Each structure stands twice: as C-alpha cells, then as structure tokens.
Amino acid sequence: MKNNKNSNKNKKKNSPTKVISAVAGIIAAVCVAGLFVIGATGGFERFGYTSGDEALITQTKNTANENGELAVAQGKNEEDKNMTEENVKVLVEMEDGGEFVLELYPSYAPQTVQNFVDLVSDGFYDGVGFHRVVDGFMAQGGDPEGTGMGGSGVQITGEFSSNGFSQNTLSHQRGVISMARSMDPDSASSQFFICYDDASFLDGQYAAFGKVVEGMDVVDGFLDVERKPNSMGEVASPVTPITMKKVTIIED
C-alpha cells in the first residue's frame, strides 16, 4: 500500500481530528509495509517473507522444480483437475488437543481454495505449525520449515483486486484466513494467516479465502503461548511450538 503524504500548505495548525486521521493513516501504512516484507528481515517477516540481499523474494525457498524453474501455478489447477465449487470445511486438530474448523469459500478465491484443499488432502499441513503470532493482528502458519521461508514448492496466482481479480471481496476481519505472500503478487504457496481483529487494510492486497467457523477460542489461545522476539523485534515467535497434528476435510 502506498503511503500518500499531502503537504500542508496552510499555515493554520491542524485540527485534532486531522492529526488523529493522519496518525491513523501512518499506522495503517506501516502495517502494510511490514506485511510486504514479511519474512524478509523481519519487516516483511510478518507474512513469511525474507530480506537482506534476498529481500522480497517469495516466502518459500523451495519453489524451484527439478529443472530449477519457478513452479508458478498460473491456472494449473483449472487445467489439471475439477475446481472445488462448493464451500469446504476443514478440521484442524492441534497437538495440544485443541480443534478449530475452517470454512473455505471458492466463490471468492477458487484457485486459492483448491490449492489449500489439495495440500490438506496430501497431508501437507500435518505436523506443521504456526511460526508467527502477533497480538491484535494475526497468527501465521503453514511453513514446513517453521522459518517463514518454507512452502509447498508451488506458487499460485494472487486472487485479490490489486492483482486484477475483482471477485474476491472477502474482507480481512476476525477469524478470516488469507494467504501469505511476498512482494510478488503471484507468490503465495502454503503459508496462511488467520486474523485476530479487523485487518481490512489488507483487503484487495491478499487473498482471503475462508473463515474460522468453530473454535476461534483455540486460535486465540495461541496468544497465551510464550513468545520471543523475531528478527523484526516483534514478540511473535512461539517458544513452545504451536503445531497442527492433523488437518482434514470434513463433511457437514
């Protein structure tokens, strides 16, 4: 998200309302900037990106196929299999015994849902954890390496409006699940995040594709786990692993 700063040519002092609005705008802009560098040096780490000389690369470092080429889905799901059209429910069983249920909405993000369903069906998320938990923001998981740099080896098209996909109008509100990515709009792979509060400033920039419909208290419980500072200085890295024991598709 670009941070638009309009110079104040008026010599009069800003009103309290204008000052508050300006501060709110700056905070939102900083949050979005942090998301873009998620995983990078820490700023982009918020969603699993990485930085340094390799900053802004995809959240995964395993995205090359056997020929060393980037495996970007770009419609692969539509060509190779029938896309899921109905809402899908997914049960997430945690190592500590907690459970929560996700409902995925293909009407908003069909390829994103199909990618998630495929990974669940392959058992990809079994034993994988949440490596980043940020108070008042989100819990991010789905990285098999637990570093914010891992992925499935395949990237998918970003289904959100700023990437030319206008049908995804699902807002990032409490309980909504969305895909993590790097600065590249088509770099999402396996990492996802679940919103704790209103994060609508991400709307149109990340592919929201479902929501926690049961057991949000379990996701809230991640916040009770002791965390240590990550490379970005946020107290967000769980000291004790928060691990998904089993993730399965369930029938209503």
C-alpha positions as CSV (number, residue, x, y, z in Angstrom):
1,M,0.0,0.0,0.0
2,K,1.4,3.4,-0.9
3,N,1.7,6.0,1.8
4,N,0.3,9.2,0.4
5,K,1.5,12.3,2.2
6,N,-0.1,15.6,1.3
7,S,2.0,18.6,2.3
8,N,0.0,21.1,4.3
9,K,0.4,24.5,2.6
10,N,-2.0,26.1,5.1
11,K,-0.2,28.0,7.8
12,K,-3.0,27.2,10.2
13,K,-2.4,24.4,12.7
14,N,-4.0,21.1,12.0
15,S,-7.2,20.3,14.0
16,P,-7.1,17.4,16.5
17,T,-9.3,15.4,14.1
18,K,-6.9,15.9,11.2
19,V,-4.0,15.0,13.4
20,I,-5.7,11.8,14.6
21,S,-6.6,10.9,11.0
22,A,-3.0,11.5,9.8
23,V,-1.6,9.3,12.6
24,A,-4.1,6.5,11.8
25,G,-3.1,6.7,8.2
26,I,0.6,6.4,9.0
27,I,-0.1,3.4,11.3
28,A,-2.0,1.6,8.6
29,A,0.7,2.3,6.1
30,V,3.4,1.0,8.4
31,C,1.4,-2.2,9.0
32,V,1.0,-2.9,5.3
33,A,4.7,-2.1,4.6
34,G,5.5,-4.7,7.3
35,L,3.4,-7.3,5.5
36,F,5.2,-6.8,2.2
37,V,8.5,-7.5,3.8
38,I,7.1,-10.3,5.8
39,G,9.7,-12.9,6.4
40,A,12.4,-10.9,4.9
41,T,14.4,-9.2,7.5
42,G,11.5,-9.0,9.8
43,G,9.5,-6.2,8.4
44,F,8.3,-8.5,5.6
45,E,8.6,-11.3,8.0
46,R,5.1,-10.6,9.2
47,F,3.8,-12.9,6.5
48,G,6.8,-15.1,5.9
49,Y,9.0,-13.1,3.5
50,T,12.7,-12.7,3.8
51,S,15.1,-9.9,3.2
52,G,18.7,-8.9,3.2
53,D,20.1,-9.1,-0.3
54,E,17.4,-11.6,-1.0
55,A,14.6,-9.5,0.4
56,L,11.2,-9.6,-1.2
57,I,11.8,-13.0,-2.7
58,T,8.9,-15.4,-2.3
59,Q,8.1,-16.7,1.2
60,T,9.5,-20.1,0.1
61,K,13.0,-21.1,-0.8
62,N,11.8,-24.5,-2.2
63,T,9.8,-23.1,-5.1
64,A,12.1,-24.3,-7.8
65,N,11.2,-27.5,-9.7
66,E,13.7,-30.2,-10.8
67,N,14.8,-28.0,-13.7
68,G,15.4,-25.1,-11.4
69,E,12.5,-23.2,-12.8
70,L,9.9,-21.4,-10.6
71,A,6.8,-23.6,-10.3
72,V,4.0,-21.0,-10.5
73,A,0.6,-22.4,-10.8
74,Q,-1.0,-19.8,-13.0
75,G,-4.1,-21.7,-13.9
76,K,-2.6,-25.2,-13.3
77,N,-5.4,-26.2,-11.1
78,E,-8.1,-25.3,-13.6
79,E,-6.3,-27.3,-16.3
80,D,-5.4,-30.4,-14.3
81,K,-8.5,-31.0,-12.2
82,N,-12.0,-30.0,-11.5
83,M,-12.1,-27.0,-9.3
84,T,-13.9,-27.1,-6.0
85,E,-17.1,-25.1,-6.3
86,E,-18.9,-25.7,-3.0
87,N,-17.8,-24.4,0.4
88,V,-15.4,-26.8,2.1
89,K,-14.9,-27.4,5.8
90,V,-11.5,-28.2,7.2
91,L,-10.9,-29.6,10.7
92,V,-7.6,-28.6,12.3
93,E,-6.5,-30.8,15.2
94,M,-3.7,-29.3,17.3
95,E,-1.0,-31.3,19.1
96,D,-2.3,-30.0,22.5
97,G,-5.8,-31.4,21.8
98,G,-7.5,-28.2,20.7
99,E,-9.5,-28.1,17.5
100,F,-11.0,-25.5,15.2
101,V,-12.9,-25.6,11.9
102,L,-12.3,-23.5,8.8
103,E,-14.9,-22.9,6.1
104,L,-13.4,-22.2,2.7
105,Y,-15.2,-20.0,0.1
106,P,-14.3,-20.8,-3.5
107,S,-16.8,-18.2,-4.7
108,Y,-14.2,-15.6,-3.6
109,A,-10.9,-17.3,-4.4
110,P,-11.4,-20.6,-6.3
111,Q,-7.7,-21.4,-7.1
112,T,-6.6,-20.4,-3.6
113,V,-9.2,-22.7,-2.1
114,Q,-8.3,-25.5,-4.5
115,N,-4.6,-25.2,-3.6
116,F,-5.4,-25.3,0.1
117,V,-7.7,-28.3,-0.3
118,D,-5.0,-30.1,-2.4
119,L,-2.4,-29.5,0.4
120,V,-4.8,-30.7,3.1
121,S,-5.7,-33.8,1.0
122,D,-1.9,-34.6,0.6
123,G,-1.4,-34.3,4.4
124,F,1.0,-31.4,3.8
125,Y,-0.1,-29.5,6.9
126,D,0.1,-32.4,9.3
127,G,2.8,-31.7,11.8
128,V,3.3,-28.1,10.6
129,G,2.9,-25.2,13.0
130,F,2.3,-21.5,13.4
131,H,5.6,-19.8,13.5
132,R,4.4,-16.2,13.9
133,V,1.7,-15.0,16.3
134,V,1.1,-11.2,16.6
135,D,-1.2,-9.7,19.2
136,G,-4.1,-7.8,17.7
137,F,-3.2,-8.9,14.2
138,M,-2.8,-12.5,13.1
139,A,-1.4,-16.0,13.5
140,Q,0.7,-17.2,10.6
141,G,1.4,-20.8,9.8
142,G,1.8,-23.4,7.0
143,D,5.5,-23.3,6.7
144,P,7.0,-26.8,6.9
145,E,10.4,-25.3,7.9
146,G,9.0,-23.1,10.6
147,T,11.2,-20.2,9.5
148,G,8.8,-18.1,7.4
149,M,10.7,-19.2,4.3
150,G,9.2,-22.6,3.5
151,G,6.5,-23.6,1.2
152,S,5.0,-26.4,-0.9
153,G,7.1,-25.9,-4.0
154,V,4.3,-24.4,-6.0
155,Q,3.0,-20.8,-6.1
156,I,-0.4,-19.7,-7.1
157,T,-2.0,-16.7,-8.8
158,G,-2.9,-13.9,-6.3
159,E,-6.7,-13.7,-6.2
160,F,-7.2,-10.2,-5.0
161,S,-8.3,-6.9,-6.6
162,S,-4.9,-5.2,-6.9
163,N,-3.8,-8.2,-8.9
164,G,-6.8,-7.9,-11.3
165,F,-9.1,-10.3,-9.5
166,S,-12.1,-8.2,-8.5
167,Q,-14.4,-11.0,-7.4
168,N,-12.6,-11.5,-4.1
169,T,-14.5,-9.1,-1.8
170,L,-14.0,-11.1,1.4
171,S,-12.8,-8.7,4.0
172,H,-9.9,-9.4,6.4
173,Q,-12.0,-9.5,9.6
174,R,-11.6,-11.5,12.8
175,G,-11.4,-15.2,12.0
176,V,-10.8,-14.8,8.3
177,I,-8.0,-16.9,6.8
178,S,-5.8,-15.5,4.0
179,M,-2.7,-16.3,2.1
180,A,0.7,-15.0,2.9
181,R,2.9,-13.8,0.0
182,S,6.0,-11.7,-0.9
183,M,6.0,-8.5,-2.9
184,D,5.3,-10.7,-6.0
185,P,1.5,-10.9,-6.2
186,D,1.7,-14.5,-7.5
187,S,4.0,-15.9,-4.8
188,A,1.5,-17.4,-2.3
189,S,2.3,-21.1,-1.7
190,S,1.3,-22.9,1.5
191,Q,1.7,-20.2,4.2
192,F,-1.5,-18.6,5.5
193,F,-2.6,-16.4,8.3
194,I,-5.7,-16.1,10.5
195,C,-6.8,-12.6,11.5
196,Y,-7.4,-11.8,15.2
197,D,-9.0,-8.4,14.6
198,D,-10.1,-6.1,11.9
199,A,-7.3,-6.1,9.3
200,S,-9.3,-4.6,6.4
201,F,-6.3,-2.5,5.4
202,L,-5.2,-5.8,3.7
203,D,-8.3,-6.0,1.6
204,G,-7.5,-6.1,-2.1
205,Q,-3.8,-7.0,-1.4
206,Y,-4.0,-10.5,0.0
207,A,-6.2,-13.5,-1.0
208,A,-8.7,-14.0,1.8
209,F,-10.4,-17.3,1.2
210,G,-12.2,-18.6,4.3
211,K,-13.0,-18.2,7.9
212,V,-12.8,-19.9,11.3
213,V,-16.4,-21.0,12.0
214,E,-15.8,-23.1,15.1
215,G,-13.1,-23.0,17.8
216,M,-11.8,-19.5,17.3
217,D,-11.0,-19.6,21.1
218,V,-8.4,-22.2,20.2
219,V,-6.7,-19.8,17.8
220,D,-7.0,-17.1,20.4
221,G,-5.1,-19.5,22.7
222,F,-2.0,-19.2,20.6
223,L,-1.6,-15.7,22.2
224,D,-1.2,-17.4,25.6
225,V,2.0,-19.2,24.4
226,E,5.2,-17.6,25.5
227,R,6.9,-15.9,22.5
228,K,10.3,-14.4,21.9
229,P,11.3,-11.5,19.6
230,N,11.8,-12.3,15.9
231,S,14.2,-10.6,13.6
232,M,11.8,-7.7,13.3
233,G,11.8,-7.2,17.0
234,E,8.2,-8.3,17.4
235,V,7.5,-10.7,20.3
236,A,5.9,-13.2,17.9
237,S,8.0,-16.4,17.7
238,P,6.5,-19.2,19.9
239,V,8.9,-20.6,22.4
240,T,6.9,-23.8,22.6
241,P,5.8,-25.0,19.1
242,I,2.2,-24.4,18.1
243,T,1.7,-27.5,15.9
244,M,-1.2,-28.8,13.8
245,K,-1.3,-32.5,14.5
246,K,-3.8,-33.4,11.8
247,V,-5.7,-31.3,9.1
248,T,-8.6,-32.9,7.3
249,I,-11.5,-32.1,5.1
250,I,-14.8,-32.9,6.8
251,E,-18.4,-33.3,5.8
252,D,-21.2,-31.2,7.2
